Amino acid sequence: MLTALLGGLLIGASASVAWSGAGQVAGISGLLGRVVRAPASAGFAAWFLGALLLTSAALGLISGPWELVSVPTRPLGLIAVAGLLVGYGTQLGNGCTSGHGVCGLSRGSVRSLSAVLTFMLTAAAVVFIVRHLLPGVGR
């Protein structure tokens, strides 16, 4: 629980620094989209994503060996389709859960509130369908 608390504090701090220090929203999908579309002019986005990766690597080195966790496998095609749908959704919704949930809600954005409610209701519906209406699929 302590690591989750620390992670949440670091996410909040980085979002605050990005907004108050650089005037940028720390939504990862938007930042990554900028780097992919125009790497030469990505500036802040490239620096922020680079720092995110370096911080993760540093914390991984400090925390010691990782615990191996077994997760059920899924077909590669299903994972690819899911990834494409998530990418399309982040473009359609002008951001991802981190951008809307952490950054947008903290700025009082009505659009972000609408997006977060849509994310949550959709996730609840998908879990219900997979667990209760399609036996064997979600396990």
N, C-alpha and C positions, 0 to 999 in steps of 0.2 A: 504494500500500500504506500509505503514511503516513496518508492520510485515513481509511482503514478502521480503522487502529489508533486514531487520535484519536476517531473515531466510537464505537468500542467502549469506550474509556476514559470518554467522556462518558455513554454509556448506563449503564455500571456505576456511575459517580459519581452520576448522577441517581437510579438505583434505590436506592443506599445512602443518599442524603440523604432520599429519600421514606420509606424504612423506618426509619432511625434517628432522623430529625428529626420526622417526622409520624406514624410508625407505620402508614403506608399502603403497600400493594403497588403498584408502578408498572406494572401491567399495563394497557396502553393500551385494550384492549377493555372491561375492567371500568370504567375511569375514564370512557370515552366513554359507556358504558351509563348510568352514574350521571348524567352531564350531560344526556343525552337524556330519561331518565325523570323527573328532578326538578331542572331547572335552578336553581331558586331555592335549593335546599339542597345543591347540588353542592360548594360550598366548595373543599376541597383539590383535587378532581378538575378543576374548572374552572380553577383557578390553574395546576395542573401542565400541563394540555393547552395553555393559553394560553402558558405559558413555553416549552413544546416548539415551538409554532408560531413564536413570536418569535425563539427561538434559531436555528431553521432559517432564517428570513428573514435574520437578522443574518449568519449564516455564509455564506449565499448572496451577500450584498452584499460581504462581505470577500473571498471567494474569487475574485471577478472573473467574467468571462463564462462561461457554461456551455457545455460541448461538446454539440453536437447528436448524438444517437445514433439510428440507424434501427432500429426493431424491427418484426417482422412484425405486421400487423394481424389482429385477430380480430373475428368478428361481435359486434355489440353485445349481442344476445340471449345469446350464450355468456358474455360478460363479466358480464352482469347475473345470470345463473343462478349462475355461479361466486362472485360477491360475496354472493349470498343464502346459498349453501351455507357459505361461510366464516363469515358472521355467525351462522348457525344453529349451526355447529360450535363457535364460541367461547362461545355461550350454553350449549350442551349440555356442553361440557368445562370450564365455569367458568373460562374464560380463553383467551388466545391464546398463540402461541409466545413472545412477549416476556414475558408474565406468568409462564408456566410455566417457560420456558427460562432466563430471566435471573433472575427474582425467586424463583420457587419452588424451583429447583434449589439456588440459593445458600443458601436457608433449610433445605435438607435435606428438602423435602416429598416424601413417597412418592407422593402423588397427582400432583404435577408430574412426577416421574420417569416414572410410568406414561403421563402425557399426552404427554411429549416422545418417548418410545419409540413411542407410537402415531402421532404426527405423522410421525416419521422413516420408520417402516415403511410407512405409507400413502403418503407422498410417493415412496418408492422403488418401490412397486408401481404407482402411477399413471404414473411416468416409464417404467417397463418396458412397461406396457400400451400407452401412447401411442406410444412409439418403436419397439416391436418387434411388437406385435400389431395395431395400427391404422395401417398405413403411410399416410403423407400427412397424417394428422390433426395430428401434433405438429410439423409443419415449416412 
